[in-house]
Amino acid sequence: MPQRIVVPNAADLRDRETVKFSFTDGEDRKEGFLISRAGTLYAYRNECRHIPMTMDWVENRFLSRDRCYIQCATHGARFEIESGLCVDGPPLGQHLRPLEVLVEGNDVVVVVPD
């Protein structure tokens, strides 16, 4: 059964702000993050597609200096916010793993599949 994670304060995110959340993957504890862009919320697993490491360079900091891309702190790869597509660096052409985002009343819910 998919996990449904209510992410506190996610409804208050401003443009290009992020918030992390945790979930379980089997017996492992994993992270994801939400990002707001132009009024839409996107969610991804906090894991680079090049090498499976978390991407934030400082706790909950995922964006490039110009705040236009999600950037992996380890490899410098840049991913489009809206699609998760890697457009610079390893793993060029691959996508971050997206997660479904639902807005239910005042709650933002991320659905993590089995």
Secondary structure, DSSP 8 states (H G I E B T S, - for coil): --EEEE-TTGGG--TT-EEEEEEEETTEEEEEEEEEETTEEEEEES--SSSS----SBTTB-B-TTSSEEE-TTT--EEETTT-BEEESTTTT-B--EEEEEEETTEEEEEE--
